[in-house]
Amino acid sequence: MIVVTYVDQVSRARLFFSKYGLDLLLVIAAVESAISTALRDDPGHPTGPMLWFEVLAVSAIVLTLLGRRHVPFAAPAVTWLSSAALSFVDGLLIVDKAGLFVAGMGAALLLGNLRRDTQARVGLAIVLSGAAIVIYNDPDHASGDLIFTPVLFGIGWLVGFALRGRTEQIEAAEERATRAEREREAAARVAVAEERARIARELHDVVAHAVSVMVLQVGAVRHRMRETDTEDRETLKNVEQAGRTALAEMRRLLNAMRHDGDELELLPHPGLGNLDSLVDDVRATGLPVRLQISGEPFALPPGLDLSAYRILQEGLTNALKHARASQAEVEVQYSATELRLEVRDDGPGGPSTDAGVGHGLVGIRERVRIFGGDMTAGAGRAGGFVLRAQLPLDGGTR
């Protein structure tokens, strides 16, 4: 508990200093400059109201940089312009103060880091001229200081200018990553919608067939009933009519979901009974596949049977197209409560991303979700790629 608390405190402190560290440094620099000004003991040091003016002035020069986020050009420019102006009031006010030196160097760096080239160039002129004015107004300056000091702060400007290019590259990379992430999310949503529509079209025939059988059986029972059973005949007629209405609505909904150019599927939908044929087709492409069935196979609900087939079909397709596998294994496990499906391969690469296509893992995930099952997909312990899916049978399949 003590270790966790310590790590949490360190993380909070790191976050605080990363966000407000520079502001804290500016405040310290302002305090140092104010104290240095107040404790001046040179022969020409000010006293009385003038001393308080200079103390407040040097503090304001440093604290102006706190507004750099809101006015990125004005804040550092005012710092240098104010320093140059105050040097005319007192030539010793700006020089020989560590806090003002830090503020001046920080302002030079910020001006060099500006995004607009025009502002950055104007900032360089302000830095060089401001430094030259401050040194010129210093009564104790040496002739070499007029060159050395502006060059020193000019180097600070160059550092900021170099960091600007690096910052722009980082922000451009972040923008590309954000845009790519948005595109992946949008593509994933489209893929999910398309796959759901595909599943709905496939399951339509399954449900429609069941409802049709119910309607026919109800109609047959109604016609065999005696004419005297008026109430029962009317009830069955209502049931039959409701079934026919449901079939019509299902067809209307399916037509709305079908894209232009989609053709009606006239062939019967496959199931696990067609698994041998699927494996033979994959073997014919050159990929050896080993099929293993555990448990006693039994008839599954048509919708679940179709989805189980599609899951295995997609798993083998991934192994064939994307994983560069030399062999694959398919395992189907029947039990009283669930159906387990697994596709393994020994390829170095996994399936393609879901965002780029409308099927793949997106389709498998949606099919598993419809039946309330679980799915895992990823690298296997011994290498290759492993896809597993568990589909519950609700205890009433057999």
C-alpha positions in Angstrom: 0.0 0.0 0.0 2.9 2.4 0.9 4.6 1.6 -2.5 1.3 2.3 -4.4 0.8 5.6 -2.6 4.4 6.6 -3.3 4.1 5.8 -7.0 0.8 7.7 -7.2 2.3 10.7 -5.5 5.3 10.6 -7.9 3.0 10.4 -10.9 0.9 13.3 -9.7 4.1 15.4 -9.1 5.4 14.5 -12.5 2.1 15.5 -14.1 2.1 18.8 -12.2 5.6 19.8 -13.1 5.1 18.8 -16.8 2.1 21.1 -16.9 3.1 23.9 -14.6 6.9 23.5 -14.2 7.7 26.4 -16.5 5.2 28.7 -14.8 6.7 27.8 -11.4 10.2 28.6 -12.8 8.9 32.0 -14.0 7.5 32.8 -10.6 10.8 31.9 -9.0 12.6 34.0 -11.5 10.3 37.0 -10.8 10.8 36.7 -7.1 14.6 36.5 -7.6 14.6 39.5 -9.8 12.5 41.5 -7.4 14.7 40.6 -4.4 17.9 41.4 -6.3 16.5 44.8 -7.3 15.4 45.5 -3.7 18.8 44.6 -2.3 20.9 46.6 -4.8 23.8 48.4 -3.1 25.4 50.1 -6.1 26.0 53.8 -5.7 23.3 54.8 -8.1 20.6 52.4 -6.7 17.1 53.9 -6.5 15.2 54.6 -3.2 11.7 55.3 -2.2 8.9 55.1 -4.8 11.4 54.6 -7.6 12.8 51.5 -5.9 9.3 50.1 -5.6 8.5 50.9 -9.2 11.6 49.0 -10.4 10.8 46.0 -8.1 7.3 45.8 -9.6 8.6 46.5 -13.1 11.2 43.6 -13.2 8.6 41.3 -11.7 6.1 42.2 -14.4 8.7 41.7 -17.1 9.2 38.1 -16.1 5.5 37.3 -15.2 4.5 38.6 -18.7 5.6 35.2 -20.0 2.8 33.5 -18.1 0.5 34.7 -20.9 2.5 32.9 -23.6 -0.2 30.3 -24.2 -2.9 32.9 -25.0 -0.6 35.5 -26.8 2.4 33.5 -28.0 3.9 36.4 -29.9 3.0 39.4 -27.7 4.1 37.9 -24.3 7.8 37.2 -25.2 7.9 40.4 -27.4 6.7 42.6 -24.5 9.3 41.0 -22.2 12.1 42.1 -24.5 10.6 45.5 -25.4 9.9 46.3 -21.7 13.4 45.3 -20.8 14.9 47.6 -23.5 12.6 50.5 -22.4 13.4 50.1 -18.7 17.1 50.1 -19.5 16.7 53.8 -20.5 15.3 54.5 -17.0 18.1 52.6 -15.2 21.0 51.1 -17.1 21.7 48.6 -14.3 18.2 47.5 -13.8 18.1 44.6 -16.3 21.7 43.4 -16.3 23.2 41.1 -13.7 20.0 39.4 -12.7 19.6 35.7 -13.1 15.8 35.8 -13.2 15.8 38.4 -16.0 18.4 36.4 -17.9 16.2 33.3 -17.7 13.2 35.2 -18.8 15.0 36.8 -21.7 16.4 33.5 -22.9 13.0 31.9 -22.5 11.4 34.7 -24.5 14.0 34.4 -27.2 13.3 30.6 -27.5 9.5 31.2 -27.6 9.9 33.8 -30.4 11.9 31.4 -32.4 9.3 28.7 -31.8 6.5 30.7 -33.4 4.6 29.0 -36.2 4.4 32.0 -38.5 7.7 32.8 -40.2 7.0 36.5 -40.2 6.4 36.7 -36.5 9.5 34.6 -35.8 11.7 36.9 -37.9 10.2 40.0 -36.2 10.9 38.2 -32.9 14.5 37.7 -33.9 14.9 41.4 -34.6 13.3 42.3 -31.3 15.6 39.9 -29.4 18.8 41.2 -31.1 17.9 44.9 -30.9 16.6 44.5 -27.3 19.7 42.8 -26.1 21.9 45.4 -27.8 20.0 48.3 -26.2 20.1 46.8 -22.8 23.9 46.2 -23.0 24.4 49.7 -24.6 22.6 51.4 -21.7 24.7 49.5 -19.1 27.4 52.0 -18.0 29.8 49.2 -17.2 29.5 47.3 -20.5 32.5 46.3 -22.5 32.7 46.8 -26.3 32.6 43.0 -26.9 29.4 42.7 -24.9 27.5 44.5 -27.7 28.2 41.5 -29.9 28.5 38.6 -27.5 25.2 39.2 -25.6 22.9 39.6 -28.7 24.6 36.6 -30.3 23.9 34.6 -27.1 20.2 35.3 -27.1 20.2 34.9 -30.9 21.4 31.3 -30.3 18.4 30.9 -27.9 16.1 32.0 -30.8 17.8 29.5 -33.1 17.2 26.7 -30.6 13.5 27.7 -30.5 13.4 27.8 -34.3 14.9 24.3 -34.5 12.5 23.0 -32.0 9.6 24.4 -34.0 10.4 22.1 -36.9 10.5 19.1 -34.5 7.3 20.1 -32.9 5.6 20.5 -36.3 6.7 17.0 -37.3 5.4 15.6 -34.0 2.1 17.4 -34.3 1.8 16.3 -38.0 2.4 12.7 -37.0 -0.2 13.0 -34.2 -2.7 14.5 -36.6 -2.1 11.7 -39.1 -2.5 9.1 -36.4 -5.7 10.8 -35.1 -7.1 11.0 -38.7 -6.1 7.4 -39.3 -7.8 6.3 -36.1 -11.0 8.2 -37.1 -10.9 6.6 -40.5 -10.4 3.1 -38.9 -13.3 3.7 -36.6 -15.5 4.9 -39.4 -14.5 2.0 -41.6 -15.1 -0.4 -38.7 -18.6 1.0 -38.2 -19.4 0.6 -41.9 -17.9 -2.9 -41.9 -20.1 -3.8 -38.8 -23.2 -2.4 -40.5 -22.5 -4.3 -43.8 -21.8 -7.5 -41.9 -24.9 -7.2 -39.9 -26.9 -6.7 -43.1 -25.2 -9.7 -44.6 -26.1 -11.8 -41.5 -29.6 -10.6 -41.6 -30.0 -11.5 -45.3 -28.6 -15.0 -44.6 -30.8 -15.6 -41.5 -33.9 -14.2 -43.3 -34.4 -17.5 -45.2 -34.0 -19.5 -42.1 -36.6 -17.6 -40.1 -38.9 -17.2 -43.1 -38.9 -20.9 -43.7 -39.8 -21.6 -40.0 -42.6 -19.0 -40.1 -43.9 -20.4 -43.4 -44.1 -23.9 -42.0 -46.0 -22.6 -38.9 -48.4 -20.7 -41.2 -49.0 -23.8 -43.3 -49.6 -26.0 -40.3 -52.0 -23.6 -38.7 -53.9 -23.3 -42.0 -54.0 -27.1 -42.4 -55.4 -27.5 -38.8 -58.0 -24.8 -39.4 -59.3 -26.4 -42.6 -59.6 -29.8 -40.8 -61.7 -28.4 -38.0 -65.4 -28.7 -37.9 -67.5 -25.8 -39.0 -69.2 -25.6 -35.6 -65.9 -24.7 -33.9 -66.3 -21.1 -35.0 -64.3 -19.5 -32.2 -61.3 -21.8 -32.6 -61.3 -21.5 -36.4 -61.3 -17.7 -36.1 -58.4 -17.8 -33.6 -56.4 -19.9 -36.0 -57.3 -17.7 -38.9 -55.9 -14.7 -37.0 -52.7 -16.6 -36.2 -52.4 -17.5 -39.9 -53.0 -14.0 -41.0 -50.4 -12.6 -38.5 -47.8 -15.1 -39.8 -48.4 -14.1 -43.4 -48.2 -10.4 -42.4 -44.9 -11.1 -40.6 -43.5 -12.8 -43.7 -44.5 -9.8 -45.9 -42.8 -7.4 -43.5 -39.7 -9.5 -43.4 -39.4 -9.5 -47.2 -40.0 -5.7 -47.2 -37.2 -5.2 -44.6 -34.9 -7.5 -46.5 -35.4 -5.6 -49.7 -34.6 -2.3 -47.9 -31.3 -3.8 -46.6 -30.3 -5.2 -49.9 -27.9 -3.0 -51.9 -28.5 -2.2 -55.6 -27.2 -5.0 -57.7 -27.4 -7.6 -55.0 -28.8 -10.8 -56.4 -31.2 -13.2 -54.6 -29.4 -16.2 -53.1 -31.2 -19.2 -54.6 -28.9 -21.9 -53.3 -29.5 -23.4 -49.8 -27.3 -21.9 -47.1 -24.4 -24.2 -46.0 -23.9 -25.6 -42.5 -21.4 -27.8 -40.6 -22.7 -30.7 -42.8 -20.8 -29.0 -45.6 -17.5 -28.7 -43.6 -15.8 -31.6 -45.4 -16.4 -29.9 -48.7 -15.0 -26.6 -47.4 -11.9 -28.3 -46.1 -11.4 -30.0 -49.4 -11.7 -26.7 -51.3 -9.0 -25.2 -49.1 -6.7 -28.2 -49.5 -7.1 -27.8 -53.2 -5.5 -24.4 -53.0 -2.3 -26.0 -51.6 -2.9 -25.5 -47.8 -2.9 -28.7 -45.9 -5.8 -28.8 -43.4 -6.5 -31.2 -40.6 -10.1 -31.6 -39.5 -11.0 -32.9 -36.0 -14.5 -33.3 -34.7 -15.1 -34.1 -31.0 -18.3 -35.2 -29.5 -21.3 -36.7 -31.2 -22.5 -34.4 -34.0 -26.2 -33.5 -33.9 -28.6 -31.2 -35.7 -28.1 -27.6 -34.9 -30.6 -24.7 -35.2 -30.3 -23.5 -38.9 -29.2 -20.0 -37.9 -26.5 -21.2 -35.6 -25.4 -24.0 -38.0 -25.0 -21.3 -40.8 -23.0 -19.0 -38.5 -20.7 -21.8 -37.3 -19.9 -22.6 -40.9 -19.2 -19.0 -41.8 -16.9 -18.6 -38.8 -14.8 -21.6 -39.8 -14.9 -20.5 -43.4 -13.5 -17.0 -42.5 -10.9 -18.6 -40.2 -9.6 -20.7 -43.0 -9.7 -17.8 -45.4 -7.5 -15.8 -43.1 -5.1 -18.6 -42.8 -5.0 -19.0 -46.6 -4.7 -15.3 -47.6 -3.2 -13.4 -44.7 -1.2 -15.7 -42.4 1.1 -17.2 -45.0 0.6 -20.5 -43.3 2.0 -23.9 -44.4 -0.7 -25.9 -42.6 -4.0 -25.3 -40.7 -6.1 -27.2 -38.2 -9.9 -27.0 -37.7 -11.5 -28.4 -34.6 -15.2 -28.7 -33.8 -16.4 -29.8 -30.4 -20.0 -30.7 -29.7 -21.4 -30.7 -26.2 -24.8 -30.5 -24.6 -24.4 -26.8 -23.7 -22.2 -25.3 -26.4 -20.5 -25.6 -29.7 -16.7 -24.9 -29.7 -14.9 -23.9 -32.9 -11.2 -23.4 -33.4 -9.0 -22.6 -36.4 -5.2 -22.7 -36.0 -2.4 -22.1 -38.4 1.4 -21.9 -38.3 1.8 -18.7 -40.3 4.0 -15.7 -39.2 1.2 -13.2 -39.8 -2.3 -12.8 -38.5 -5.4 -11.8 -40.4 -5.8 -8.4 -41.9 -7.3 -5.6 -39.9 -11.1 -5.3 -39.7 -11.1 -1.7 -40.6 -10.0 -2.3 -44.1 -12.6 -4.8 -45.1 -16.2 -5.6 -44.4 -15.7 -9.2 -43.2 -12.8 -10.8 -41.3 -12.9 -10.7 -37.6 -15.8 -8.1 -37.8 -18.1 -10.7 -39.3 -17.0 -13.4 -36.8 -17.4 -11.1 -33.9 -20.9 -10.1 -35.0 -22.0 -13.7 -35.6 -20.7 -14.8 -32.2 -22.4 -11.8 -30.5 -25.8 -12.6 -32.0 -25.8 -16.0 -30.3 -24.4 -14.7 -27.0 -21.1 -16.5 -27.4 -17.4 -15.7 -26.8 -14.6 -15.2 -29.2 -10.8 -14.9 -29.0 -8.3 -14.3 -31.7 -4.6 -13.8 -31.5 -1.2 -15.3 -31.6 -0.9 -18.9 -30.3 1.6 -20.0 -27.7 3.5 -22.1 -30.2 3.2 -19.4 -32.9 0.8 -18.9 -35.7 -2.7 -17.5 -35.3 -5.6 -19.0 -33.3 -9.2 -18.2 -33.7 -11.6 -19.6 -31.1 -15.4 -19.2 -30.7 -17.9 -20.7 -28.3 -21.6 -20.7 -29.2 -24.1 -21.6 -26.4 -26.8 -24.1 -27.3 -29.2 -23.1 -24.4 -29.6 -26.7 -23.6 -32.4 -27.2 -26.0 -30.7 -28.0 -29.3 -30.8 -31.7 -29.3 
